[in-house]
Amino acid sequence: MKTFISKDIIDKGWSGDKKYCVADKDGNKYLLRVSPIEQYDRKKSEFDLMCKVSALKVPMCKPLEFGTCDEGVYSIQTWINGVDAEENIPLLTSKEQYDYGFKSGKILKKIHTIPAPEDIEDWEMFFNRKADYKIKKYDECPIKYENGQAFIDYINDHRHLLKGRPRTYQHGDYHIGNMMIGNDKQLYIIDFNRNDFGDPWEEFNRIVWCAESDPLFATGMVNGYFDNNVPMEFWNLLALYISSNTLSSVPWAIPFGDEKVEVMINQAKDVLRWYNNMRNPIPTW
């Protein structure tokens, strides 16, 4: 590993990685991520795929070095000097909010050009199993949404849309909270640690975070991805993916305490309002 003269912990995000801002003797800053050694294979794959994304000229923390150390497995990435997009984009003009969203959609389209392995499981089979599991966990959950059944009904009524859907590389957690605005005013994508392979349109299931933070950004993201020509099939599928994701959010939140549970309950209310209790697949934002 490179030699660093300073190492400051970064206490942000939901990953289990330890994250540090480190600097070398010349004052150059880097992002250091450290994970348990038993995650070596997962982290090596993550790093290699990030290299593929970086090769597409995606603005991001570029992967520089990977290896093992006393603490486990590490990666070193370039440091982004800038501010959190989620906190700062809503403060901009309406046009700037929309334009940054549009740019994020263009970037995502580029990320999705990386193909999935040829021997990967059929998406319809994979996602149906995933949806069944989430429905089961929700049914077993002691906390229920008001009209949560609307999510289950929408999933069951629209499973046929999964047939024949492609699988590509996914960032895995693509939303405004995992983006930064650099000092150069460029939009940067961070935190690829949940990367996966799936239907590229499923990647939009986190857009609820964008819509809550900045509806203009969310609208721009969709329009940017589709070059202002959004197919109806996308909206129908997105409502399915958001239903599935929302359904699993409250069981996921329980171990993190009442405050996080409340966040997810309020988010479910927002989703049901945007989609008129899942009767209109095009959200109001």
N, C-alpha and C positions, 0 to 999 in steps of 0.2 A: 504494500500500500504506500501511496505517496506520504511524505512527511508533512505534518501540519503543525503550526505553532499555536493555533487556537481552535477551540471546539465548544460551541454553544448549542445546547439542546433546543430542539423545536418542539413545543408542546401543543401541536395542532393535529387535527385529522383523526380518523377512526381506525387506521391500520394498526397492526401490532408491531410494526417496525419502529425501531428507535431512529429518530431523525436528528441530524445535527447540521448546523452551519459551521463549516470548517474553513480555515484560511492557511495558505502557505506563507513562506518567508517573504514572498514578493507582494503579499497583500491580496492575492487572488482568492476569491471565495468559491466554495463548492458545496453541494448538497451531499451529505453522507447518510446512507440508509443502512441499518444493521438489523439482521433477522436471525432467529435461532438456526443453528447449523442443520437441524433436521429439515429445514425448508430449502435446502440447497438446490434440489432439482427444480422446484417451483420457481425459485428466484433466478436461477440460471436461464430458464425458459423466458421469464418475464424480461430479463435484461436483453436477451437475444432478440426478442420481439420488439422491444423499445428501439433497438438498433435499426430494425427494419422500418419502424415508423420515422425515426430520425432521418433515414436515408431519403424519405419522401419530402424532406424540407419542411416538416411540420414544426411550428414554433413550440418548443418544449424544453424541459430540463434534459439536455442531451446526455445519453449514457457514455461514460468515459472509461470506467474500470470496474472489474468484478473479481471477487476472490473471497478467501476466507481469512479470518483473523481470530484473535483470542475470544472475542464476543460472539462469533458465529460467522455468518456470511454477509458480505458487504457489497454495496455498489456506490460508486462515486459518479455524480452527475453535475452538469454545469449549474451555476447559481443564477437565478433570475432576480435582478434588481427591479423592484416594482411594488405594486400594491395588490391586495385581494380584489378580484373582479366583483365578487358578490357584494362587497361593502361599498365599492366605488362606482360601478357602472350605473346604479340607480340615481346617482347624483348628477349624471351628465344630462345633456339635452336629449330630447326624445329621439332625434335623428341619430345621435351617437349611440344611444342604447340599442336601437334597432340595427345599426350598422355593425356593432360588435357582435350582436346575435347572428346576423347574416354571415359574418366572417367565421363564427364558430361552426355554423352549418357547413360552410365550404371546407373547413379543416376536417370535420367529421367525415365528410364524403371521401376525402383523400385517405383518411385512416382506414376506411372500409374497403379500400382496394387491395388490402393484404388478404389473400385467400386463407380459408381454413384447410387443415389437413384433409387429404382426399378420403381417408378411411373413417372420417368422423360420423357419428350417429346421425340419422335423419332427424331434421329439426322438429317435425311434427311429433314424432315419438318422444323425443327429448323433452319438448316443452309441455306436452300433455302430462307427462309424468311429474314435471316440476309444478304445474298448476294443480294437479291432484293433491300433491303433498302440501301445497300452501292452503288449499281449501280445508284439508284435514287438520292442519295446525290451527287454522282460524276457528273451526268447529270446536276444537278442544280448548280454545283460549277462554279464560274466564271473563275477559273484557271484549265487548262487541261494539261495533259501530252502529249508529242509528241508520237503519236501512242498509246494513252491510250486505244483505242478501242480494241487493242490486248488482254488486260486483260478481258474485257467484253466478247469478243468472246470465250476466253478459258473457262471462267466460264460457259457460256451457252452451250458449246459443251461437257462439262465433268460433268454436274450435276448428271448423272447416276451413277457416282462413289460413291456418297454419300449413296446410298441405302445399308442398312444393316450394316452400320458402327457402332461400339460400342461407348459408352460414359463412360468415367472414370473421376476420379479427375484430374484436371490440375493445375499446378502452376499458369498459366495464363499470364506469361510474362517471359518465360524461354529463356534467352540469356546471352551472356558473360557480359553484363552490369549489370546483377543482380547476379554476382558471385564474390567471393573473393578468394585470395590465402592467407591462414593463415600462421603465422610464422612457423607453423609445415609443410609447403609446401602442405597441404591438400587443395583441392578445396571445397569451401563452397557455398551453395545456399542461397540467401537472398531475401527479399521482396516478400512474398507470398500474398500480399494484393489484388491481382487481381485474386485469385483462382476461379476456375469454374469447371463445368463438361462438357466434350465434347469428340469428337473423339481424342484419344491420339495422332494421327498423326498430327492433327491440331496444336498441341503444337509447332511444328517446324516452324510455320509461322513467328516467330521472328528470325529465323536463318539468315535472311538477315543481321541483325546487326552483327552476328558472322562472316559471310562471308566477310563483308566490313572491319571489324577490323582484322580478322585473318582467311583466308581461310583454313589453315591446322586445326585449331580448329573446324571449321564448318564441315569439312570432317570427323574428328575424332568423332564428336558428332553423326553423322548419323551411322557410322560404329560401334561405341560402343553400340548404342541402338539396332542394329540388329545383333550384333555378326558377323560382316563382311559378312553378307548375306542379302543385301538390296533388297527387292522385287520391281519389276518394278511398281507395283500398288502404292507403296509408292510415287515414284517420280511423277507419274501422279496426284495423289491427292495433294501432296505438292504444285505443280505448281498451282493448283486450289486455295488452301488456301492462297498462297502468292499473287496470282492475286487479290483475294478479299481484303486482308489486304492492299496491295499497293494502290488499288483503293480508299480506304477510308482515306488514309494517308494525302492527300492534303486538303480535307475539314476539317479534324481534326486539321491540322497545322495552318490554317488561323487565328484563334483567338490568336495564340502565336506569330504572327508577320512574317515579310518577311524572316528573317533568317531561321526560322524553315520550312517555305514553301520551301525555296531553298534546304534545306537538303532533304526533301521528293521528290522534283523533281529530284534531282541528284540520289537519291536511286532508283527511278522508272527507270531512264536511266540504272543504273547498272543491275537491274533485267531484263530488256528487252535485255540487252547485254548478260547476263549469259544464258538466255533462247532463244536466237535468235528470239526475238519478239514473244515469247511464242509458237514457232514452235517445240522446242526440250525440252521435260519435264525434261531432266537431265541437271542441271546447269553446266557451264564450270568449276566452282571451284571444 
